[in-house]
Amino acid sequence: MEEKEDKGAIHIGRAGGDVIGVGVSGSGNIIGSNIATGDNYGSSSRNVAVDEEVFKKIPSAYADALKAICDRINADIEKQLTVVNQSRILRLNSSLDEMAAEMTHIDYDTESRINQKETRKITRHIMTMLMRVLELVADISPVTVKFLSDSSVLRPFSKLIGIENLEYILKEFRIQG
């Protein structure tokens, strides 16, 4: 006999976190904290992501870099044998969204360089946000932050914060990894 699917239910057979009642499906059978269920646990869906609308408002080089960060950490999360605490992913998503949103306020001229008036303020803020994002990535997956610090994925940010500042940040994370 086929089991009737309850569209509003959380089927906790595919759940992780601090869960009581694993192996039971239906509604009202889940108690716990930091719970990941369904498409955001053990699947190929995106756990870490930036709002797609924000991507449309920033230069493609930065959007591509942020997407690469999200894609890499999602791939690394899927490879891990342990469940990643969802509050860590939410903090990372929030920081990525904040960083991307800040980048929408940058006034780019025709050469895709930042107008000089705001350079110092933006440089400090973007540097701080990039460091925060990398700290959160390291908290979730040290493998990912090592990859990011050794690769060219973050290179576009050198236009925003300067190559020296980017190299300093990446060096710090290479040492930690």
N, C-alpha and C positions, 0 to 999 in steps of 0.2 A: 504494500500500500504506500502511495506517495505521501510524503509529509507536506502538509499545507504550509506555504511560506507566509509568515506574518511580516508584511512590509515595514511595520513600525517597530519591530523587535530588534534587539541587538543579539545576534547569535554569538554567544561567548565561546563557542568551540574554536574560534579563530581570534581569541583575545589574549593579551599579555599584560603584564603589570601585576599589581597586588590584587589578584582576583580570587574570589571564592565561588565555586560552582563551575569550573572549567569542564567542558564536555557536555554541558546542558545547553539546549537551545530554546528559544522562545523569549517571551518578555517577562520582566520582573524577576529574573533569576541571576542578576549580577550585582555584586557588592564588592567595592574595592576603591583603590586610588591609583592615579597615574596609569589609567587604563587605555590601551590602544586596541581598537577593534576593527574588524572588517577590512576595508580597503587600505587603512593606514597601518596595518600590522601584517607583516609577512607577505606583502604583495609588491608589485612593481609601481604602485602609485607614489606620488611625490609627497614625502613627509616634510621636506624643507623646500620652501618656494617663496618667491617674491610676487606680489600682486602684478598680474599681467598688464593692467592698466598703467602702472608706473613705468613698465618697460617701454611703453609707447612714447613716454615723455622725456626719456634720456637718450643720449647718443648710443648708437648700436654697440660700439666697442665696450661701453660700461655695462649695458644690458647683457651682452654676450658673456662678459666676465662674471657677472652675478649669476647668470644661468649656469655657467660652468661650475661655479662653487656649489650651487644647489644640486646639480646632476651628480657631481663627484661624491658629495657627502651622502646623498640618497643611495648611490650605488654601494658605498662603503658601509652604510647602516644595514643594508640588506644582506651583506656578507657576514655581519657580526652574528654570533650565536646567542648573545643576550639581547633582551629588549631594551631599547633606549627609552629612558624616562621622557615622557611626552612633554613635561614642563621645560626640559632642556631644549627640545625642538621648538616649542612655542617661544622661548626667549630668543633663540637664534632667528626664527622667522620675524619676530618683532624688530630685532636689531637690523636685519637685512632690509625690512620694509622701511625702517627709519632712515637708513643710509641711502636707499634708492630714492625715497621721498626728498631727502635733502639735496640730492643730485638734480632733482627737477627744478630747483630754485636757482641753480647756477646759470649765470648769464654767459652763454658761449658766443664768441664772435664768429665770423665766417670761416676762420681757420681752426675752429673747434678748440680754441684756447680760452681760458678763463680771463675775463676782463681784470686788469690789474688792481682795481679798487678793492675788490673783495678777496683777493688771493690769500692773504695771510689768515683771515678769519675762516675761510672755506678750507684751507689747507689743514689748519689745526683740527677743525671739526671732522673732516673726512678722515684724517689720520686717526683720531680718537675712535671714530665709528669702525674703521677698518680693523684696528687693533681689537676692539670689543668683539667684532664678528669672528676674528681668528681665535680669540680666547674661547668663545663659545663653541666654535668648530673643534678646537683641541679638547674641550671638555667632553664632547660627544664622540669624536673619532680622531685620536692622535695620528692615525695613518693619513687621514685626509689633510690635516694641517701640514704634515710633512710634505705631502705631494704638492700642495699649494705653494709652500715656501720654496720648493725646488723647481717649480715649473714656471711657465710664462703666462699662466692664467691671469695673474694679478697685474701684469705689466701695464695694461691700459691706465691703471690708477696713477702711474708715474706722471701723467699729464696733469693730474689734479693736485698731487701732493709733492711732486718732484721725485726724480730718480733716487736722490740721496736718502730721502725720507722713506721711500718704499724699500730700498735696500736695507736700511736700518731695521725696519719692521720685520722683513723677511729673515734677516740674520738673527734677530731675537727669537723667532719661532723655530729656526733651524737648531739653535742652541738648546731650546727647551725640548725638542723632539728627540 
